[in-house]
């Protein structure tokens, strides 16, 4: 959800007598606007009246919004199906919102013109909002809720977001299978696909029983993206194998699944869909840089395998 620019900046700007920049005054003159103003200096235009009481401190408001600079540059917009919700007057957003939205009723639409002092002030937002910049927000206040209504809304939202997450997960899984098939074909790997979606190929069978949960295993590996970018390699002389007990959650799920096909001395490849690796989370640790939703490819050598209890 695009909420970043609506949330409270760490350095909270204190209330004081409002100071209006010439920029926002000029904007009003050039566009022949005559907005109203709150006592604290937020300008507003109600373009479509709502119904009922105006929002007040302590209320939860559900809104759609679009943020633009005075030159018309859009810097933020709410998601169509997931409106932004916050509690008025509780320092969860910039002050211009806390003040200006108290002039809106449920169902009303309009604009907030926020002097920089009540927005992001002299700091701005790096690469998005320059310092000392006045802001315009096109706002639709969808609903005003009390605490009970807010709690119910959040429960419903959680269900909705979980459904959306599962839908995206399924779509990504289909995409990942196509990526894995293409990679295997281009690299002439005759892989087998497990029910989980992990594909594997053994280039050396190894000896003894295959690994199972509870077994101690030592693995040398090279991890790479499907474009060939290597993000980790333990095949070097000074590198140590990765040691862990299978099934204890010490490795990504794709390893936990795929290594069940390997024996002591086995060598081969694991091709892992993103959902069984790091999913939508990007990994940036030291020299490791794995983008979100990445299929991962591992060259594998099982150095040692000891069965549970032996």
Residue pairs with C-beta under 8 A, 6 or more apart in sequence:
1 78
1 79
1 82
1 84
2 76
2 77
2 78
2 79
3 78
3 84
4 76
5 67
5 75
5 76
5 125
5 128
5 129
6 65
6 67
6 76
6 84
6 86
6 93
6 94
6 97
7 92
7 93
8 91
8 92
8 93
8 94
9 94
9 120
9 123
9 125
11 121
11 123
12 91
13 95
13 117
13 118
13 121
15 40
15 95
16 117
18 40
18 41
18 115
18 117
18 118
19 41
19 115
19 117
20 41
20 115
21 115
21 116
21 132
21 134
23 70
23 134
24 43
24 70
24 113
24 115
24 134
27 33
27 70
27 113
27 134
28 34
28 35
28 43
28 113
33 45
35 43
35 44
35 45
35 111
35 113
36 43
36 44
36 45
36 103
37 43
37 44
38 44
38 99
38 100
38 102
38 103
40 95
40 99
40 118
41 115
41 117
41 118
42 96
42 99
42 100
42 112
42 113
42 114
42 115
42 118
43 100
43 112
43 113
43 114
44 100
44 103
44 104
44 110
44 111
44 112
44 113
45 110
45 111
45 113
46 103
46 104
46 108
46 109
46 110
47 109
47 110
47 111
48 107
48 108
48 109
48 110
49 105
49 107
49 108
50 104
50 105
50 106
50 107
50 108
50 141
51 105
51 106
51 107
52 105
52 106
52 144
53 105
53 144
54 102
54 103
54 104
54 105
55 61
55 88
55 101
55 102
55 104
55 105
55 106
55 141
55 144
56 88
56 89
56 102
57 88
57 89
57 90
57 98
57 102
58 87
58 88
58 89
58 90
59 87
59 88
59 144
59 145
59 146
60 85
60 86
60 87
60 88
60 144
60 145
60 146
60 147
60 149
60 150
60 153
61 85
61 86
61 87
61 88
61 101
61 104
61 141
61 143
61 144
61 145
62 83
62 84
62 85
62 141
62 142
62 143
62 144
62 145
62 153
63 78
63 83
63 84
63 85
63 101
63 139
63 140
63 141
63 142
64 78
64 80
64 83
64 84
64 139
64 140
64 142
65 76
65 77
65 78
65 84
65 137
65 138
65 139
65 140
66 74
66 76
66 77
66 78
66 137
66 138
67 74
67 75
67 76
67 77
67 135
67 136
67 137
68 74
68 75
68 135
68 136
68 137
68 138
69 75
69 129
69 133
69 135
69 136
70 133
70 134
70 136
75 125
75 128
75 129
76 128
78 84
82 157
82 160
82 161
83 142
85 150
85 153
85 154
86 92
86 93
86 97
87 150
88 98
88 101
88 102
89 98
90 98
91 98
94 114
94 118
94 119
94 120
95 118
95 119
96 112
96 114
96 115
96 118
96 119
96 135
96 137
97 112
97 114
97 137
99 118
100 112
100 114
100 137
101 112
101 139
101 141
104 110
104 139
104 141
105 141
105 144
106 141
106 142
106 143
106 144
107 141
107 142
108 140
108 141
109 138
109 139
109 140
109 141
110 138
110 139
111 136
111 137
111 138
111 139
112 135
112 136
112 137
112 139
113 134
113 135
113 136
114 134
114 135
114 136
114 137
115 134
116 122
116 131
116 132
116 133
116 134
116 135
119 129
119 133
119 134
119 135
120 129
120 131
120 133
120 135
121 131
121 132
122 131
122 132
123 131
124 130
124 131
124 132
124 133
129 135
145 153
168 280
169 275
169 279
172 273
172 274
172 275
172 280
172 293
173 197
173 273
173 275
176 197
176 273
176 274
176 275
176 293
176 295
177 193
177 197
177 273
179 226
179 295
180 191
180 193
180 199
180 271
180 273
180 295
183 189
183 226
183 271
183 295
183 297
184 190
184 191
184 199
184 201
184 271
189 201
189 269
189 271
190 201
191 199
191 200
191 201
191 269
191 271
192 199
192 200
192 201
192 261
193 199
194 200
194 257
194 258
194 261
196 253
196 254
196 257
196 276
197 273
197 275
197 276
198 254
198 257
198 258
198 270
198 271
198 272
198 273
198 276
199 270
199 271
200 258
200 261
200 268
200 269
200 270
200 271
201 268
201 269
202 261
202 262
202 266
202 267
202 268
203 267
203 268
203 269
204 265
204 266
204 267
204 268
205 263
205 265
205 266
206 262
206 263
206 264
206 265
206 266
206 267
206 302
207 263
207 264
207 265
208 263
208 264
208 305
209 263
209 307
210 260
210 261
210 262
210 263
211 217
211 246
211 259
211 260
211 261
211 262
211 263
211 302
211 305
212 246
212 247
212 260
212 307
212 308
213 246
213 247
213 256
213 308
214 245
214 246
214 247
214 307
214 308
214 309
215 245
215 246
215 305
215 306
215 307
215 308
216 243
216 244
216 245
216 246
216 304
216 305
216 306
216 308
217 243
217 244
217 245
217 246
217 259
217 302
217 304
217 305
217 306
218 241
218 242
218 243
218 302
218 303
218 304
218 305
219 234
219 241
219 242
219 243
219 255
219 259
219 300
219 301
219 302
219 303
220 234
220 235
220 239
220 241
220 242
220 300
220 301
220 303
221 232
221 233
221 234
221 235
221 242
221 298
221 299
221 300
221 301
222 230
222 232
222 233
222 234
222 235
222 298
222 299
223 230
223 231
223 232
223 233
223 296
223 297
223 298
224 230
224 231
224 296
224 297
224 298
224 299
225 231
225 290
225 291
225 294
225 295
225 296
225 297
226 294
226 295
226 297
231 287
231 288
231 289
231 290
232 288
233 239
234 240
234 241
234 242
235 299
235 301
241 303
241 304
242 251
244 250
244 251
246 256
246 259
246 260
247 256
249 256
251 259
252 272
252 276
252 277
252 278
252 296
253 276
253 277
254 270
254 272
254 273
254 276
254 277
254 296
255 270
255 272
255 298
257 276
258 270
258 272
258 300
259 270
259 300
259 302
262 268
262 300
262 302
262 305
263 302
263 305
264 302
264 304
264 305
265 302
266 300
266 301
266 302
267 300
267 301
267 302
268 299
268 300
269 297
269 298
269 299
269 300
270 296
270 297
270 298
270 300
271 295
271 296
271 297
271 298
272 295
272 296
272 297
272 298
273 295
274 280
274 292
274 293
274 294
274 295
274 296
277 290
277 294
277 295
277 296
278 290
278 292
278 294
278 296
279 292
279 293
280 292
280 293
281 292
282 290
282 291
282 292
283 289
283 290
284 290
290 296
